[in-house]
Each structure stands twice: as structure tokens, then as C-alpha cells.
Amino acid sequence: MANCTNCAAPLPPGSIRCEYCGSRNDIDLKGINYYTTNEPESERICPRCNIRLRTIDLKLEGKFLVERCDQCLGLFFDTGELEALLQATVTNVFAIDRSRLDAAVAAKLGDDYGVTYIKCPVCTKVMNRVNFGVRSGVIVDRCKAHGVWLDGGELRRLSEWMKAGGKLLDQERQDELKRAEAEQEREQRKARAQSAAAGDYSDYPGYGTYGGHDDDLFELIKKAVQFFTR
């Protein structure tokens, strides 16, 4: 069990706030990598506290800069940085531990903010709330143009998700979707071929808008039918 860095009291499971002294504990980055302050402040503003973020260097395989809020301990990652950090710090995971994933999802952090939409620290446009991966249980705030915001404690949860095989499960689901889409496309091509064989060409794109002779169109479709059914 983790302990408060201020009073050493045990922290509640899944929480970054000490019940005894009220301090918030930056336990996400400890154990992932030693970090140092690279610059006192960045130009980016914390979407929760409205103060300047501090740039820190995680020193992951060289320089790895992210922004952190000293007050709420939120983190902002430029596009691709969060995925790169998780990939580099959680290794040797070869199986999906579904019971561990269930436990990780069940151990939700205390909700300090509720369902709120916050602004990107870079462009100040409202970010989208999206679920990170399959069964991570973590709703991140994402700006399509600039990156991802994590509230305090969410990086640790994503790390636990990775260790339980969450990334493998996510890839498995993506592969299933691709197979389903490919199967659907095959069925559609088969249906079009069967319709054409029966003399019905209405399922083919462009039917009714062809500007040439009908005989030429039918000849092209016949060739397509032969290709799809061979």
C-alpha cells in the first residue's frame, strides 16, 4: 500500500488524496521513472486549476518532456507521448489477465470533477472525453490536434491496465473488428455478384448514371461478376 509523502499515512486504494492531512500525492510517476523539472513553467495552462503547467523531464531513454500541474497533479501528453510512455515502461506482458482487468476497472478513483468537458492546454478548445482502450475504465480528455490530458491518478490506472494485458485485449478487439469488416465486404460483393447473375444490376455503384451504351455497361459488370466469383 502506498503512503502519503507528507504525513506517511496509508493512502486509500485507488486514491491520490490522503484522508488524514488532505494532501494530494504524486504517485503516478514514482516507480515509472525519476523526473526532474526542466523549466519552471510552460505556456500551457492547466484546464482544471487555470495555472501554468510545469514542464518535467521523465528521462526516459533520453529526454522525455511532459507537462504537469503542481496543484492537481494532472498531466498533459503531446500526441503519441502517452502511448509511447506506456509502451516503454510496461514490458514483458504476453497474456490477458481478465480477472486483473476486472479488478482494475472496479478500483475507480474518487471523482473530484464529475462529468465535465475541459479545454485543451494548447489551443483552449473543448476536448473530447474518450475511453482509453478496451476495459481500461479510464476516460481521458483528448484534443485531436494536440494531445491527451490525464487527471491525477489516471496514469497509474493505465499502467495497471497495461500490466494486466489491456493493450493485448485492445489489439484483439481491433483485429476482430477488421475481420468483421472484411467479412461484411465479402458478403456484399457476393450479394452483388448473385444479383448480377440474376440480371439485377441495381446494387452496383453508378447504376442508372452511366453515360455510355447499356451493352458496354453490362459487359463491364459481367467481367466484374466473373472476377468476384472465380
KELOTI-446830 format. One record per residue (C-alpha): residue number from 1; x, y, z. Coordinates in Angstrom, 3 decimals, always signed. Last residue first. Layout:
<pt><tikol>NUM</tikol><X>X</X><Y>Y</Y><Z>Z</Z></pt>
...
***
This chain:
<pt><tikol>230</tikol><X>-13.914</X><Y>-17.114</Y><Z>-59.720</Z></pt>
<pt><tikol>229</tikol><X>-16.999</X><Y>-15.395</Y><Z>-58.373</Z></pt>
<pt><tikol>228</tikol><X>-15.718</X><Y>-11.854</Y><Z>-57.890</Z></pt>
<pt><tikol>227</tikol><X>-13.792</X><Y>-11.707</Y><Z>-61.189</Z></pt>
<pt><tikol>226</tikol><X>-16.558</X><Y>-13.278</Y><Z>-63.267</Z></pt>
<pt><tikol>225</tikol><X>-19.061</X><Y>-10.852</Y><Z>-61.770</Z></pt>
<pt><tikol>224</tikol><X>-16.768</X><Y>-7.923</Y><Z>-62.584</Z></pt>
<pt><tikol>223</tikol><X>-16.461</X><Y>-9.104</Y><Z>-66.175</Z></pt>
<pt><tikol>222</tikol><X>-20.215</X><Y>-9.337</Y><Z>-66.395</Z></pt>
<pt><tikol>221</tikol><X>-20.487</X><Y>-5.831</Y><Z>-64.968</Z></pt>
<pt><tikol>220</tikol><X>-18.226</X><Y>-4.433</Y><Z>-67.681</Z></pt>
<pt><tikol>219</tikol><X>-20.237</X><Y>-6.176</Y><Z>-70.400</Z></pt>
<pt><tikol>218</tikol><X>-23.481</X><Y>-4.859</Y><Z>-68.913</Z></pt>
<pt><tikol>217</tikol><X>-22.120</X><Y>-1.311</Y><Z>-69.046</Z></pt>
<pt><tikol>216</tikol><X>-20.996</X><Y>-1.658</Y><Z>-72.675</Z></pt>
<pt><tikol>215</tikol><X>-24.385</X><Y>-3.025</Y><Z>-73.676</Z></pt>
<pt><tikol>214</tikol><X>-26.103</X><Y>-0.161</Y><Z>-71.847</Z></pt>
<pt><tikol>213</tikol><X>-24.269</X><Y>+2.376</Y><Z>-74.004</Z></pt>
<pt><tikol>212</tikol><X>-22.379</X><Y>+5.148</Y><Z>-72.288</Z></pt>
<pt><tikol>211</tikol><X>-23.393</X><Y>+7.790</Y><Z>-69.715</Z></pt>
<pt><tikol>210</tikol><X>-23.703</X><Y>+5.539</Y><Z>-66.672</Z></pt>
<pt><tikol>209</tikol><X>-25.910</X><Y>+7.142</Y><Z>-64.020</Z></pt>
<pt><tikol>208</tikol><X>-28.502</X><Y>+4.363</Y><Z>-63.649</Z></pt>
<pt><tikol>207</tikol><X>-26.075</X><Y>+2.028</Y><Z>-61.888</Z></pt>
<pt><tikol>206</tikol><X>-23.136</X><Y>+4.038</Y><Z>-60.558</Z></pt>
<pt><tikol>205</tikol><X>-22.447</X><Y>+1.698</Y><Z>-57.657</Z></pt>
<pt><tikol>204</tikol><X>-23.765</X><Y>-1.813</Y><Z>-58.326</Z></pt>
<pt><tikol>203</tikol><X>-26.814</X><Y>-2.953</Y><Z>-56.386</Z></pt>
<pt><tikol>202</tikol><X>-29.170</X><Y>-2.131</Y><Z>-59.283</Z></pt>
<pt><tikol>201</tikol><X>-27.565</X><Y>-4.722</Y><Z>-61.552</Z></pt>
<pt><tikol>200</tikol><X>-30.337</X><Y>-7.341</Y><Z>-61.439</Z></pt>
<pt><tikol>199</tikol><X>-29.874</X><Y>-9.903</Y><Z>-64.224</Z></pt>
<pt><tikol>198</tikol><X>-29.801</X><Y>-12.970</Y><Z>-61.951</Z></pt>
<pt><tikol>197</tikol><X>-26.022</X><Y>-13.195</Y><Z>-62.267</Z></pt>
<pt><tikol>196</tikol><X>-25.882</X><Y>-9.505</Y><Z>-61.385</Z></pt>
<pt><tikol>195</tikol><X>-27.837</X><Y>-10.090</Y><Z>-58.177</Z></pt>
<pt><tikol>194</tikol><X>-25.567</X><Y>-13.005</Y><Z>-57.236</Z></pt>
<pt><tikol>193</tikol><X>-22.462</X><Y>-10.894</Y><Z>-57.868</Z></pt>
<pt><tikol>192</tikol><X>-23.858</X><Y>-8.025</Y><Z>-55.792</Z></pt>
<pt><tikol>191</tikol><X>-24.660</X><Y>-10.406</Y><Z>-52.934</Z></pt>
<pt><tikol>190</tikol><X>-21.158</X><Y>-11.903</Y><Z>-53.061</Z></pt>
<pt><tikol>189</tikol><X>-19.585</X><Y>-8.454</Y><Z>-53.027</Z></pt>
<pt><tikol>188</tikol><X>-21.702</X><Y>-7.510</Y><Z>-50.012</Z></pt>
<pt><tikol>187</tikol><X>-20.833</X><Y>-10.737</Y><Z>-48.218</Z></pt>
<pt><tikol>186</tikol><X>-17.133</X><Y>-10.206</Y><Z>-48.849</Z></pt>
<pt><tikol>185</tikol><X>-17.362</X><Y>-6.635</Y><Z>-47.542</Z></pt>
<pt><tikol>184</tikol><X>-19.116</X><Y>-7.843</Y><Z>-44.388</Z></pt>
<pt><tikol>183</tikol><X>-16.425</X><Y>-10.462</Y><Z>-43.858</Z></pt>
<pt><tikol>182</tikol><X>-13.692</X><Y>-7.818</Y><Z>-44.210</Z></pt>
<pt><tikol>181</tikol><X>-15.491</X><Y>-5.563</Y><Z>-41.734</Z></pt>
<pt><tikol>180</tikol><X>-15.869</X><Y>-8.435</Y><Z>-39.254</Z></pt>
<pt><tikol>179</tikol><X>-12.195</X><Y>-9.360</Y><Z>-39.632</Z></pt>
<pt><tikol>178</tikol><X>-11.168</X><Y>-5.753</Y><Z>-39.041</Z></pt>
<pt><tikol>177</tikol><X>-13.401</X><Y>-5.539</Y><Z>-35.983</Z></pt>
<pt><tikol>176</tikol><X>-11.933</X><Y>-8.745</Y><Z>-34.567</Z></pt>
<pt><tikol>175</tikol><X>-8.388</X><Y>-7.424</Y><Z>-35.120</Z></pt>
<pt><tikol>174</tikol><X>-9.316</X><Y>-4.252</Y><Z>-33.232</Z></pt>
<pt><tikol>173</tikol><X>-10.725</X><Y>-6.333</Y><Z>-30.375</Z></pt>
<pt><tikol>172</tikol><X>-7.520</X><Y>-8.367</Y><Z>-30.106</Z></pt>
<pt><tikol>171</tikol><X>-5.406</X><Y>-5.198</Y><Z>-30.204</Z></pt>
<pt><tikol>170</tikol><X>-7.366</X><Y>-3.785</Y><Z>-27.265</Z></pt>
<pt><tikol>169</tikol><X>-7.058</X><Y>-7.075</Y><Z>-25.400</Z></pt>
<pt><tikol>168</tikol><X>-3.291</X><Y>-7.031</Y><Z>-25.916</Z></pt>
<pt><tikol>167</tikol><X>-3.161</X><Y>-3.436</Y><Z>-24.701</Z></pt>
<pt><tikol>166</tikol><X>-5.170</X><Y>-4.374</Y><Z>-21.624</Z></pt>
<pt><tikol>165</tikol><X>-2.850</X><Y>-7.236</Y><Z>-20.737</Z></pt>
<pt><tikol>164</tikol><X>-2.999</X><Y>-6.837</Y><Z>-16.960</Z></pt>
<pt><tikol>163</tikol><X>+0.254</X><Y>-4.856</Y><Z>-16.962</Z></pt>
<pt><tikol>162</tikol><X>-1.235</X><Y>-2.418</Y><Z>-19.495</Z></pt>
<pt><tikol>161</tikol><X>-4.296</X><Y>-1.810</Y><Z>-17.327</Z></pt>
<pt><tikol>160</tikol><X>-2.056</X><Y>-1.289</Y><Z>-14.287</Z></pt>
<pt><tikol>159</tikol><X>-0.162</X><Y>+1.389</Y><Z>-16.227</Z></pt>
<pt><tikol>158</tikol><X>-3.452</X><Y>+2.949</Y><Z>-17.286</Z></pt>
<pt><tikol>157</tikol><X>-4.508</X><Y>+3.115</Y><Z>-13.642</Z></pt>
<pt><tikol>156</tikol><X>-1.205</X><Y>+4.736</Y><Z>-12.651</Z></pt>
<pt><tikol>155</tikol><X>-1.637</X><Y>+7.325</Y><Z>-15.402</Z></pt>
<pt><tikol>154</tikol><X>-5.140</X><Y>+8.080</Y><Z>-14.130</Z></pt>
<pt><tikol>153</tikol><X>-4.020</X><Y>+9.053</Y><Z>-10.621</Z></pt>
<pt><tikol>152</tikol><X>-4.090</X><Y>+12.814</Y><Z>-11.164</Z></pt>
<pt><tikol>151</tikol><X>-6.195</X><Y>+13.748</Y><Z>-14.179</Z></pt>
<pt><tikol>150</tikol><X>-4.885</X><Y>+12.804</Y><Z>-17.606</Z></pt>
<pt><tikol>149</tikol><X>-4.941</X><Y>+15.223</Y><Z>-20.561</Z></pt>
<pt><tikol>148</tikol><X>-4.212</X><Y>+13.954</Y><Z>-24.072</Z></pt>
<pt><tikol>147</tikol><X>-2.703</X><Y>+15.526</Y><Z>-27.184</Z></pt>
<pt><tikol>146</tikol><X>-2.506</X><Y>+18.433</Y><Z>-29.619</Z></pt>
<pt><tikol>145</tikol><X>-4.712</X><Y>+18.234</Y><Z>-32.715</Z></pt>
<pt><tikol>144</tikol><X>-7.317</X><Y>+15.636</Y><Z>-31.771</Z></pt>
<pt><tikol>143</tikol><X>-7.608</X><Y>+17.069</Y><Z>-28.263</Z></pt>
<pt><tikol>142</tikol><X>-8.283</X><Y>+14.230</Y><Z>-25.861</Z></pt>
<pt><tikol>141</tikol><X>-9.675</X><Y>+14.142</Y><Z>-22.330</Z></pt>
<pt><tikol>140</tikol><X>-9.289</X><Y>+10.660</Y><Z>-20.868</Z></pt>
<pt><tikol>139</tikol><X>-11.965</X><Y>+8.307</Y><Z>-19.534</Z></pt>
<pt><tikol>138</tikol><X>-10.217</X><Y>+5.454</Y><Z>-17.734</Z></pt>
<pt><tikol>137</tikol><X>-12.116</X><Y>+2.182</Y><Z>-17.185</Z></pt>
<pt><tikol>136</tikol><X>-9.371</X><Y>+0.367</Y><Z>-19.070</Z></pt>
<pt><tikol>135</tikol><X>-11.850</X><Y>-2.117</Y><Z>-20.500</Z></pt>
<pt><tikol>134</tikol><X>-10.804</X><Y>-1.621</Y><Z>-24.135</Z></pt>
<pt><tikol>133</tikol><X>-8.575</X><Y>+1.355</Y><Z>-24.890</Z></pt>
<pt><tikol>132</tikol><X>-8.730</X><Y>+4.831</Y><Z>-23.400</Z></pt>
<pt><tikol>131</tikol><X>-12.395</X><Y>+5.783</Y><Z>-23.162</Z></pt>
<pt><tikol>130</tikol><X>-12.978</X><Y>+9.164</Y><Z>-24.720</Z></pt>
<pt><tikol>129</tikol><X>-13.974</X><Y>+12.614</Y><Z>-23.424</Z></pt>
<pt><tikol>128</tikol><X>-13.430</X><Y>+15.093</Y><Z>-26.236</Z></pt>
<pt><tikol>127</tikol><X>-11.585</X><Y>+18.357</Y><Z>-25.654</Z></pt>
<pt><tikol>126</tikol><X>-13.026</X><Y>+21.873</Y><Z>-25.601</Z></pt>
<pt><tikol>125</tikol><X>-10.743</X><Y>+24.265</Y><Z>-27.496</Z></pt>
<pt><tikol>124</tikol><X>-8.117</X><Y>+26.104</Y><Z>-25.447</Z></pt>
<pt><tikol>123</tikol><X>-5.484</X><Y>+25.629</Y><Z>-28.220</Z></pt>
<pt><tikol>122</tikol><X>-2.601</X><Y>+24.363</Y><Z>-26.063</Z></pt>
<pt><tikol>121</tikol><X>-3.973</X><Y>+23.444</Y><Z>-22.615</Z></pt>
<pt><tikol>120</tikol><X>-7.010</X><Y>+21.833</Y><Z>-24.318</Z></pt>
<pt><tikol>119</tikol><X>-10.230</X><Y>+22.878</Y><Z>-22.620</Z></pt>
<pt><tikol>118</tikol><X>-12.319</X><Y>+20.804</Y><Z>-20.236</Z></pt>
<pt><tikol>117</tikol><X>-15.619</X><Y>+18.983</Y><Z>-20.506</Z></pt>
<pt><tikol>116</tikol><X>-17.053</X><Y>+17.919</Y><Z>-17.176</Z></pt>
<pt><tikol>115</tikol><X>-18.585</X><Y>+14.677</Y><Z>-15.943</Z></pt>
<pt><tikol>114</tikol><X>-17.779</X><Y>+14.729</Y><Z>-12.241</Z></pt>
<pt><tikol>113</tikol><X>-14.744</X><Y>+16.660</Y><Z>-11.026</Z></pt>
<pt><tikol>112</tikol><X>-13.291</X><Y>+15.064</Y><Z>-7.910</Z></pt>
<pt><tikol>111</tikol><X>-14.366</X><Y>+11.518</Y><Z>-8.775</Z></pt>
<pt><tikol>110</tikol><X>-12.583</X><Y>+9.199</Y><Z>-6.359</Z></pt>
<pt><tikol>109</tikol><X>-10.564</X><Y>+6.758</Y><Z>-8.392</Z></pt>
<pt><tikol>108</tikol><X>-12.146</X><Y>+3.542</Y><Z>-9.565</Z></pt>
<pt><tikol>107</tikol><X>-10.970</X><Y>+0.168</Y><Z>-8.337</Z></pt>
<pt><tikol>106</tikol><X>-13.616</X><Y>-1.821</Y><Z>-10.253</Z></pt>
<pt><tikol>105</tikol><X>-11.844</X><Y>-1.289</Y><Z>-13.595</Z></pt>
<pt><tikol>104</tikol><X>-8.563</X><Y>-2.540</Y><Z>-12.162</Z></pt>
<pt><tikol>103</tikol><X>-10.269</X><Y>-5.543</Y><Z>-10.547</Z></pt>
<pt><tikol>102</tikol><X>-11.923</X><Y>-6.521</Y><Z>-13.827</Z></pt>
<pt><tikol>101</tikol><X>-8.586</X><Y>-6.178</Y><Z>-15.623</Z></pt>
<pt><tikol>100</tikol><X>-6.972</X><Y>-8.404</Y><Z>-13.009</Z></pt>
<pt><tikol>99</tikol><X>-9.673</X><Y>-11.016</Y><Z>-13.568</Z></pt>
<pt><tikol>98</tikol><X>-9.132</X><Y>-10.753</Y><Z>-17.326</Z></pt>
<pt><tikol>97</tikol><X>-5.381</X><Y>-11.346</Y><Z>-17.197</Z></pt>
<pt><tikol>96</tikol><X>-4.521</X><Y>-11.112</Y><Z>-20.901</Z></pt>
<pt><tikol>95</tikol><X>-1.170</X><Y>-12.708</Y><Z>-21.755</Z></pt>
<pt><tikol>94</tikol><X>+2.276</X><Y>-11.728</Y><Z>-23.043</Z></pt>
<pt><tikol>93</tikol><X>+3.219</X><Y>-8.686</Y><Z>-20.982</Z></pt>
<pt><tikol>92</tikol><X>+7.011</X><Y>-8.394</Y><Z>-20.984</Z></pt>
<pt><tikol>91</tikol><X>+7.048</X><Y>-4.591</Y><Z>-20.917</Z></pt>
<pt><tikol>90</tikol><X>+5.297</X><Y>-1.688</Y><Z>-19.202</Z></pt>
<pt><tikol>89</tikol><X>+7.556</X><Y>+1.386</Y><Z>-19.117</Z></pt>
<pt><tikol>88</tikol><X>+8.307</X><Y>+1.816</Y><Z>-22.828</Z></pt>
<pt><tikol>87</tikol><X>+4.856</X><Y>+1.015</Y><Z>-24.196</Z></pt>
<pt><tikol>86</tikol><X>+3.148</X><Y>+3.127</Y><Z>-21.541</Z></pt>
<pt><tikol>85</tikol><X>+5.396</X><Y>+6.101</Y><Z>-22.290</Z></pt>
<pt><tikol>84</tikol><X>+4.996</X><Y>+5.763</Y><Z>-26.060</Z></pt>
<pt><tikol>83</tikol><X>+1.194</X><Y>+5.575</Y><Z>-25.775</Z></pt>
<pt><tikol>82</tikol><X>+1.186</X><Y>+8.704</Y><Z>-23.620</Z></pt>
<pt><tikol>81</tikol><X>+3.550</X><Y>+10.529</Y><Z>-25.977</Z></pt>
<pt><tikol>80</tikol><X>+1.602</X><Y>+9.876</Y><Z>-29.191</Z></pt>
<pt><tikol>79</tikol><X>+0.089</X><Y>+13.368</Y><Z>-29.422</Z></pt>
<pt><tikol>78</tikol><X>+1.525</X><Y>+15.613</Y><Z>-26.711</Z></pt>
<pt><tikol>77</tikol><X>+0.925</X><Y>+14.490</Y><Z>-23.154</Z></pt>
<pt><tikol>76</tikol><X>-0.636</X><Y>+16.664</Y><Z>-20.450</Z></pt>
<pt><tikol>75</tikol><X>-0.543</X><Y>+15.565</Y><Z>-16.825</Z></pt>
<pt><tikol>74</tikol><X>-2.769</X><Y>+16.351</Y><Z>-13.837</Z></pt>
<pt><tikol>73</tikol><X>-1.146</X><Y>+16.628</Y><Z>-10.431</Z></pt>
<pt><tikol>72</tikol><X>-3.987</X><Y>+18.873</Y><Z>-9.138</Z></pt>
<pt><tikol>71</tikol><X>-1.733</X><Y>+21.648</Y><Z>-7.784</Z></pt>
<pt><tikol>70</tikol><X>+1.690</X><Y>+21.196</Y><Z>-9.366</Z></pt>
<pt><tikol>69</tikol><X>+0.122</X><Y>+20.726</Y><Z>-12.799</Z></pt>
<pt><tikol>68</tikol><X>+2.286</X><Y>+18.595</Y><Z>-15.072</Z></pt>
<pt><tikol>67</tikol><X>+3.585</X><Y>+18.991</Y><Z>-18.598</Z></pt>
<pt><tikol>66</tikol><X>+5.592</X><Y>+16.312</Y><Z>-20.398</Z></pt>
<pt><tikol>65</tikol><X>+9.194</X><Y>+16.108</Y><Z>-21.593</Z></pt>
<pt><tikol>64</tikol><X>+11.081</X><Y>+12.903</Y><Z>-22.375</Z></pt>
<pt><tikol>63</tikol><X>+14.845</X><Y>+13.474</Y><Z>-22.679</Z></pt>
<pt><tikol>62</tikol><X>+16.977</X><Y>+10.374</Y><Z>-23.008</Z></pt>
<pt><tikol>61</tikol><X>+15.659</X><Y>+6.831</Y><Z>-22.907</Z></pt>
<pt><tikol>60</tikol><X>+13.007</X><Y>+8.016</Y><Z>-20.440</Z></pt>
<pt><tikol>59</tikol><X>+14.391</X><Y>+10.997</Y><Z>-18.581</Z></pt>
<pt><tikol>58</tikol><X>+10.921</X><Y>+11.815</Y><Z>-17.220</Z></pt>
<pt><tikol>57</tikol><X>+11.618</X><Y>+15.513</Y><Z>-17.834</Z></pt>
<pt><tikol>56</tikol><X>+9.129</X><Y>+17.904</Y><Z>-16.315</Z></pt>
<pt><tikol>55</tikol><X>+7.499</X><Y>+21.035</Y><Z>-17.725</Z></pt>
<pt><tikol>54</tikol><X>+5.320</X><Y>+22.842</Y><Z>-15.189</Z></pt>
<pt><tikol>53</tikol><X>+1.788</X><Y>+23.849</Y><Z>-16.113</Z></pt>
<pt><tikol>52</tikol><X>+0.613</X><Y>+27.412</Y><Z>-15.711</Z></pt>
<pt><tikol>51</tikol><X>-2.481</X><Y>+27.899</Y><Z>-13.572</Z></pt>
<pt><tikol>50</tikol><X>-6.151</X><Y>+27.567</Y><Z>-14.512</Z></pt>
<pt><tikol>49</tikol><X>-6.746</X><Y>+24.807</Y><Z>-11.943</Z></pt>
<pt><tikol>48</tikol><X>-8.536</X><Y>+22.166</Y><Z>-14.030</Z></pt>
<pt><tikol>47</tikol><X>-7.573</X><Y>+23.013</Y><Z>-17.617</Z></pt>
<pt><tikol>46</tikol><X>-3.962</X><Y>+23.578</Y><Z>-16.518</Z></pt>
<pt><tikol>45</tikol><X>-2.486</X><Y>+26.292</Y><Z>-18.742</Z></pt>
<pt><tikol>44</tikol><X>+0.292</X><Y>+25.835</Y><Z>-21.291</Z></pt>
<pt><tikol>43</tikol><X>+2.998</X><Y>+28.463</Y><Z>-21.680</Z></pt>
<pt><tikol>42</tikol><X>+5.364</X><Y>+26.311</Y><Z>-19.658</Z></pt>
<pt><tikol>41</tikol><X>+6.644</X><Y>+26.915</Y><Z>-16.159</Z></pt>
<pt><tikol>40</tikol><X>+9.781</X><Y>+26.364</Y><Z>-14.066</Z></pt>
<pt><tikol>39</tikol><X>+11.558</X><Y>+24.520</Y><Z>-16.898</Z></pt>
<pt><tikol>38</tikol><X>+13.161</X><Y>+21.071</Y><Z>-16.924</Z></pt>
<pt><tikol>37</tikol><X>+11.919</X><Y>+19.945</Y><Z>-13.540</Z></pt>
<pt><tikol>36</tikol><X>+13.213</X><Y>+16.479</Y><Z>-12.801</Z></pt>
<pt><tikol>35</tikol><X>+11.687</X><Y>+13.036</Y><Z>-13.110</Z></pt>
<pt><tikol>34</tikol><X>+12.787</X><Y>+9.630</Y><Z>-11.909</Z></pt>
<pt><tikol>33</tikol><X>+10.934</X><Y>+6.977</Y><Z>-13.864</Z></pt>
<pt><tikol>32</tikol><X>+7.884</X><Y>+4.772</Y><Z>-13.597</Z></pt>
<pt><tikol>31</tikol><X>+8.297</X><Y>+3.931</Y><Z>-9.919</Z></pt>
<pt><tikol>30</tikol><X>+7.253</X><Y>+7.414</Y><Z>-8.937</Z></pt>
<pt><tikol>29</tikol><X>+5.384</X><Y>+8.995</Y><Z>-11.837</Z></pt>
<pt><tikol>28</tikol><X>+1.832</X><Y>+8.263</Y><Z>-10.760</Z></pt>
<pt><tikol>27</tikol><X>+2.333</X><Y>+8.664</Y><Z>-7.024</Z></pt>
<pt><tikol>26</tikol><X>+2.071</X><Y>+12.451</Y><Z>-6.932</Z></pt>
<pt><tikol>25</tikol><X>+0.197</X><Y>+12.625</Y><Z>-3.669</Z></pt>
<pt><tikol>24</tikol><X>-2.584</X><Y>+15.066</Y><Z>-2.908</Z></pt>
<pt><tikol>23</tikol><X>-2.517</X><Y>+16.227</Y><Z>+0.697</Z></pt>
<pt><tikol>22</tikol><X>-5.666</X><Y>+16.127</Y><Z>+2.831</Z></pt>
<pt><tikol>21</tikol><X>-3.786</X><Y>+15.504</Y><Z>+6.087</Z></pt>
<pt><tikol>20</tikol><X>-5.539</X><Y>+12.344</Y><Z>+7.283</Z></pt>
<pt><tikol>19</tikol><X>-7.599</X><Y>+11.125</Y><Z>+4.317</Z></pt>
<pt><tikol>18</tikol><X>-4.625</X><Y>+11.490</Y><Z>+1.966</Z></pt>
<pt><tikol>17</tikol><X>-5.647</X><Y>+12.152</Y><Z>-1.653</Z></pt>
<pt><tikol>16</tikol><X>-4.168</X><Y>+10.101</Y><Z>-4.508</Z></pt>
<pt><tikol>15</tikol><X>-6.800</X><Y>+7.356</Y><Z>-4.324</Z></pt>
<pt><tikol>14</tikol><X>-7.120</X><Y>+3.878</Y><Z>-5.846</Z></pt>
<pt><tikol>13</tikol><X>-6.780</X><Y>+2.124</Y><Z>-2.501</Z></pt>
<pt><tikol>12</tikol><X>-6.823</X><Y>+4.614</Y><Z>+0.384</Z></pt>
<pt><tikol>11</tikol><X>-3.391</X><Y>+6.083</Y><Z>+1.150</Z></pt>
<pt><tikol>10</tikol><X>-1.537</X><Y>+4.892</Y><Z>+4.226</Z></pt>
<pt><tikol>9</tikol><X>-0.320</X><Y>+7.728</Y><Z>+6.480</Z></pt>
<pt><tikol>8</tikol><X>+3.249</X><Y>+8.893</Y><Z>+5.842</Z></pt>
<pt><tikol>7</tikol><X>+2.404</X><Y>+12.533</Y><Z>+6.737</Z></pt>
<pt><tikol>6</tikol><X>+3.515</X><Y>+14.404</Y><Z>+3.586</Z></pt>
<pt><tikol>5</tikol><X>+4.508</X><Y>+11.683</Y><Z>+1.099</Z></pt>
<pt><tikol>4</tikol><X>+1.292</X><Y>+9.804</Y><Z>+1.890</Z></pt>
<pt><tikol>3</tikol><X>+1.858</X><Y>+6.058</Y><Z>+1.838</Z></pt>
<pt><tikol>2</tikol><X>+1.271</X><Y>+3.468</Y><Z>-0.877</Z></pt>
<pt><tikol>1</tikol><X>+0.000</X><Y>+0.000</Y><Z>+0.000</Z></pt>
***
